[in-house]
Amino acid sequence: MKNKNFFQRMAQLIAIFGLSLLIGNISAFIAMNMLSIPKDTLFFLWQRQFIDAMVQLGMIKGMWLLFIGNIVIYLYQKNRKNLLLLILSIIVFVLGEFFIVPLSYETSRIAFQQYEMNQVTSDFLIIKHKEDVLGGFNLFILLIYLIINIFYKQEENKVKN
């Protein structure tokens, strides 16, 4: 019983760490977008280098930690709250890993090309907007996750397998 409690607490810590990485990264991305000037190729070059590093160092790791932490939490305590948190973490993971991260790399590729041309292209602005919208949606899901985690009362009844 003591090991179960230890692993549950470690899984909660891992999930919280992943959530913190994701919210911190998204906050940095929002700040970067607020500073952007639509015609400044040098700024976009620097911005994309920063974002690429943040995606590698924080976002990808944060998604995995949130996802794995919630799997373990749910396996140890199967209830509606943990199932809901697991589903939200799966949505964040799938959206990030299969849509946002590839879109981020494509956005950076275009930004690097337009820097060489010294011209901000409409392709870049369109794909960057898609990346921003998906990132905003992911932030919304993460905030729902946080609210549920804080305010949803733990149930006594277990969800049946």
C-alpha atoms as one frame of an Amber mdcrd trajectory, in Angstrom:
protein
   0.000   0.000   0.000   2.858   2.358   0.757   4.407   1.820  -2.717   1.047
   2.582  -4.352   0.861   5.908  -2.546   4.480   6.724  -3.501   3.893   5.953
  -7.197   0.642   7.929  -7.211   2.392  10.937  -5.709   5.289  10.637  -8.161
   2.825  10.427 -11.057   1.039  13.537  -9.755   4.365  15.343  -9.494   5.286
  14.296 -13.045   1.903  15.476 -14.386   2.184  18.815 -12.542   5.713  19.299
 -13.865   4.518  18.558 -17.409   1.582  20.951 -17.015   3.945  23.652 -15.722
   6.305  23.194 -18.663   3.432  23.446 -21.141   1.800  26.514 -19.599   5.201
  28.198 -19.221   6.083  27.542 -22.853   2.733  28.718 -24.142   3.050  31.890
 -22.048   6.459  32.544 -23.613   5.009  31.970 -27.097   2.205  34.462 -26.384
   4.728  37.049 -25.193   6.816  36.505 -28.327   3.768  37.059 -30.527   2.893
  40.264 -28.705   6.346  41.639 -29.561   6.265  40.689 -33.233   6.292  43.266
 -35.993   4.593  41.915 -39.155   7.340  42.958 -41.600  10.484  42.283 -39.552
  12.267  39.205 -40.957  15.160  39.506 -38.483  12.761  39.404 -35.524  10.918
  36.396 -36.950  14.232  34.615 -37.478  15.178  35.190 -33.826  11.637  34.342
 -32.668  11.602  31.036 -34.529  15.041  30.053 -33.194  13.743  30.749 -29.679
  10.482  28.874 -30.292  12.274  25.862 -31.810  14.462  25.640 -28.700  11.443
  25.987 -26.387   9.529  23.314 -28.299  12.461  20.899 -27.914  13.331  21.758
 -24.315   9.905  22.248 -22.817   6.857  21.608 -24.913   7.578  18.084 -26.138
   8.845  16.978 -22.730   5.899  18.659 -21.005   3.367  16.866 -23.220   4.983
  13.491 -22.535   5.216  14.103 -18.778   1.587  15.222 -18.550   0.451  12.241
 -20.610   2.513   9.595 -18.766   1.720  11.073 -15.349  -2.007  10.924 -16.051
  -1.828   7.350 -17.325  -0.184   6.252 -14.078  -2.578   8.316 -11.931  -5.561
   6.742 -13.666  -4.150   3.213 -13.388  -3.749   3.618  -9.625  -7.073   5.335
  -9.003  -9.780   4.795 -11.579 -12.442   7.425 -11.066 -14.233   9.941 -13.249
 -11.974  12.841 -12.379  -8.814  10.937 -13.295 -10.431   9.580 -16.452 -11.397
  13.115 -17.495  -7.874  14.393 -16.769  -6.410  11.489 -18.744  -8.675  12.255
 -21.720  -7.692  15.946 -21.622  -4.003  15.007 -21.442  -4.464  12.696 -24.441
  -6.078  15.545 -26.410  -3.214  17.891 -25.490  -0.661  15.227 -26.425  -2.231
  14.340 -29.791  -2.857  17.974 -30.727   0.675  18.952 -29.769   2.650  15.985
 -31.028   0.841  15.458 -34.332  -0.319  18.959 -35.271   1.315  21.835 -33.365
   4.929  20.583 -33.297   5.041  19.678 -37.023   3.344  22.993 -37.835   5.898
  24.790 -35.663   8.780  23.223 -37.573   7.160  24.134 -40.899   6.628  27.710
 -39.692  10.295  27.935 -38.726  11.416  26.512 -42.077   9.460  29.219 -43.901
  10.770  31.907 -41.519  14.360  30.892 -42.238  13.690  31.005 -45.993  12.034
  34.412 -45.855  14.951  35.805 -43.852  17.245  34.875 -46.734  14.850  36.696
 -49.108  14.538  39.622 -46.624  10.772  39.563 -47.070   7.918  38.363 -44.823
   5.726  36.124 -46.975   1.987  35.561 -46.748   2.685  31.800 -46.498   4.572
  32.447 -43.275   1.827  34.624 -41.787  -0.878  32.063 -42.691   0.936  29.063
 -41.238   2.005  31.058 -38.176  -1.632  32.006 -37.591  -2.641  28.309 -37.731
   0.085  27.493 -35.227  -1.120  30.298 -32.934  -4.763  29.162 -33.109  -3.902
  25.539 -32.312  -1.614  26.671 -29.497  -4.423  28.808 -28.084  -6.782  25.842
 -28.226  -4.193  23.704 -26.420  -3.874  26.408 -23.737  -7.655  26.395 -23.331
  -7.626  22.612 -22.803  -4.780  22.936 -20.298  -6.705  25.567 -18.342  -9.747
  23.271 -18.259  -7.432  20.500 -17.039  -6.143  22.783 -14.274  -9.631  23.891
 -13.209 -10.901  20.299 -13.091  -7.836  19.183 -11.171  -8.346  21.885  -8.551
 -12.131  22.097  -8.206 -13.563  18.678  -9.142 -14.268  16.688  -5.995 -12.707
  13.248  -5.821 -15.246  10.462  -6.112 -15.392   7.413  -3.914 -16.837   5.175
  -6.616 -14.411   3.639  -9.055 -15.057   3.617 -12.800 -15.662   0.063 -13.973
 -13.244  -1.427 -16.494
